[in-house]
Amino acid sequence: MRFGTRELILFLAVLMVPIVSYFVIFKPQSANIDQAKSEIVHKREMLDSLRLETSRNEDLMAANESIKTRIDEMEALLPSNKEIDLVVRQVSSLAVDAGLSPPTLKSSKPVAAARFREQPLVMSTDGSFEGFYDFLLAIEQLPRITRIVDMTLKDSSTEGIELSAEFTLSIYFQVDEGVSP
């Protein structure tokens, strides 16, 4: 058998077929397979994290129910705008019961606070320190949500009266449906 140019070209062509097919077919296909495997790993991780999150849904629903119950309890402590006068009378009677003079009240315009309103009342009263302390304790025990701000205590020079107090009592309330405050 003779080995000439024609055979050499044929031999090189047969040898080049696997080399060219590696670079043209197998290498790009291998890159596609690697990319698909990494996408599968990523999607499995996402699926695992979604399974974890959905397993927490029952816990979140229970927590939401607990929060809703607490909100309902807090709303029950808020009087309606019709009951504000009742709360003001309660506060006034608490002051008298504590041995203070009947308080003078100045009502301000209600202030919007989230879904509720805040009714500020500027109050001033006179009496003994012990009476004022008892009054504050009684205010703290009210079943309604109130707060005292801007408190000023002054030593009184009047005989039998130890101090004069001026403060703002804020009463939180709900607005009844269909009624403007």
VEXKE-150591 format. One record per atom (N, C-alpha, C): residue in one letter; y, z, x. Coordinates in steps of 0.1 Angstrom, whole numbers, plus 5000, padded with zeros to 4 digits. Layout:
VEXKE-150591
AYZX...
***
This chain:
VEXKE-150591
M498850005008M500050005000M501250005009R502149925004R503349905012R504449985006F505250045014F506350135010F507650055013G508349995003G509449915006G510649974998T511749894997T512949934991T512749954976R511949864970R511749884955R511050014952E510050044960E509350174958E510250294960L511050284970L511950394974L512950414962I513450304956I514450324945I513650384933L512450344931L511650394920L511350544922F510950574934F510750714938F511950804936L513150754940L514350834939L514750844924A514550734916A514850744902A513950844895V512650844898V511750944892V512151084897L512551104909L512951234914L514251274907M515151184904M516451214898M516351254883V515351214876V515151244862V515151394860P514351484866P514351624864P515651694868I516251644879I517551704884I518651674874V518751554869V519851514859V519551584846S518351594842S518051664829S518351814830Y518151874842Y518552014843Y520052034841F520851954847F522351964846F522851914832V522151814826V522751764814V522051834802I520851874802I520251924790I519952074791F519152114801F518652254802F519752354805K520652324814K521752424817K522652454805P523152354798P524052374786P523252444775Q521952404773Q521152474763Q520952614766S520752654779S520552784783S521852874781A522952804783A524252874781A524452904766N524052804757N524052824743N523152934738I521952944744I521053054741I521553184745D522153194757D522753324761D523853364752Q524753274748Q525853304739Q525253354725A524253284720A523653324707A523053464708K522353494720K521853634722K522853734722S524053704729S525153804729S525753824715E525853714707E526253724693E525353814685I524053794687I523053874679I523154024683V523354054696V523554194700V524854244693H525954174694H527154224688H527054244673K526354154666K526154164651K525254284648R524254304656R523454424654R524154554656E525054554666E525954674668E526854694656M527454584651M528254594639M527454644627L526254594625L525454634614L525054784615D524754824627D524554974629D525755054626S526955014630S528155094627S528455084612L528154974605L528354964591L527355054583R526155064588R525155154582R525555294584L526155334595L526555464597L527755494588E528655404586E529855424577E529355434563T528455354559T528055354545T527255484542S526555534552S525855664550S526855774548R528055764553R529055864551R529755854538N529555744531N530255724518N529955844508E528755884508E528456004499E529156124503D529256144516D530056264520D531556244517L532056124518L533456104515L533656114500M532756074492M532956084477M532956234474A532056314480A532056454477A533356524481A533856484493A535156534498A536256494489N536256374484N537256324475N537256404462E536056434457E535956514445E536456654447S536256714459S536756844462S538256844463I538756744469I540256724470I540856714456K540256624447K540756604434K540756734426T539656814428T539656944421T540757034426R541057044439R542157124444R543457074439I543656944438I544956884433I545056934418D544056924410D544056964396D544457114395E543857194404E544157334405E545657364408M546157284418M547557294421M548457254410E548157144403E548957094392E548957194381A547857264379A547857364369A548857484371L549257494384L550257604388L551657554385L551757424382L553157364380L553457374365P554557434361P554857434347P555457294344S555457264331S556157144326S557657174326N558457064324N559857084324N560257174311K559457184301K559657264290K559457414293E558657444303E558357584306E559257644317I560257564322I561057614332I561857744328D562357734315D563057854310D562157974310L560957964307L559958074307L559858134321V559758054331V559658094345V560958164349V562058114345V563358174348V563458314342R563058324329R563058454323R562058554330Q560958504335Q559958594342Q560658644355V561358554362V561958594375V563058694372S563858674361S564858764358S564258904354S563258904346S562659034343S561959104355L561459024364L560859084376L561959154384A563159094385A564259154392A564659284385V564759284372V565159414365V564059514366D562759474365D561659564367D561659634381A562159554391A562159604405A563359694407G564259714397G565359804399G566659734404L566659604403L567859534407L568659504395S569959474397S570759434386S570359294380P570559264368P570159134362P570759024371P569958934375P570558824384P571458734377T572458684384T573258574379T572558444384L572558344375L571858224378L572758104377K572658014387K573357884386K572357774388S572157694379S571157584380S571757464386S571057404395S571457274401S570557164394K570957044398K570256924393K568856924399P567756894391P566456884397P566356774408V565556804418V565356714429V563956654428A563856524430A562556464430A561756504443A560456544441A559656574452A558256524449A557956404455A556756334453A556556304438R555456344432R555256324418R555756434409F556356524416F556856644409F558356664411R558956764405R560356784406R560556934411E561656954417E561957084422E563357124416Q563257244409Q564457294402Q565057404410P566157384417P566757484425P567657574416L567557704418L568357804410L569057894421V570357894421V571157984430V571258114422M570658224428M570558354422M571358454431S571958554424S572558664432S572258794424T571958894431T571659024425T571959134435D572059254429D572359374437D571359484435G571159574445G570259684443G569859744456S568759824456S568359884468S567459784475F567259814488F566359734496F564959744491E564559864488E563159874482E562959794470G563959794461G563859714449G563859564452F564659524462F564659384465F563259344471Y562759434479Y561459404486Y560359394475D560359484465D559459484454D559559354446F560859314444F561159184437F560459064444L560659064458L560058954465L558558954465L557959074465L556459084464L556059024450A556759064440A556459014426A556658864425I557658814431I557858664431I556658594438E556158654449E555058604456E553758604447Q553658694438Q552458704430Q552558614417L553658554415L553758464403L552658354404P552158314392P551158214392P551658074394R552958064394R553657934396R554057914410I554257784414I554657754428I556157764429T556657854437T558057874439T558357894454R559557884458R559957914471R561357964472I561658044481I563058104483I563558044495V564757984494V565457934506V566957984506D567557964517D568958004519D569258144514M568558234519M568758374515M569858444524T570758514517T571758584524T571758734519L571558824528L571558964524L572859034530K573559104522K574759174526K574759314523D575159394532D575259544530D576459564520S576159634510S577259654499S577959784502S579159784499S579959914501S580059984488T579559934477T579560004464T578660124464E579060224458E578160354458E576960324450G575760364455G574460344448G573860214450I574560114455I573959984457I573959964473E572759934478E572559924492E572859784497L572459684489L572659544494L572859444482S573559334486S573759224477S572959104483A572259034474A571458924478A571758804471E571858694478E572158564472E571158464479F570458394470F569358304475F569158194465T568458094470T568157974461T566657984459L566257994446L564857994442L564557854437S563557794443S563157664439S561857674431I561857614419I560657614410I560157474409Y558957454413Y558357324412Y557757304398F557957184392F557457154379F557057014377Q556256984367Q555856844363Q556756794352V557056674352V557856614342V556856564331D557056604318D556256564307D556356414306E555356344302E555356204299E556356174288G557156074290G558156034280G559356114279V559556214287V560656304287V561356294300S562656264300S563356264313S563956404316P563956434329P564356574333P565756594331
***
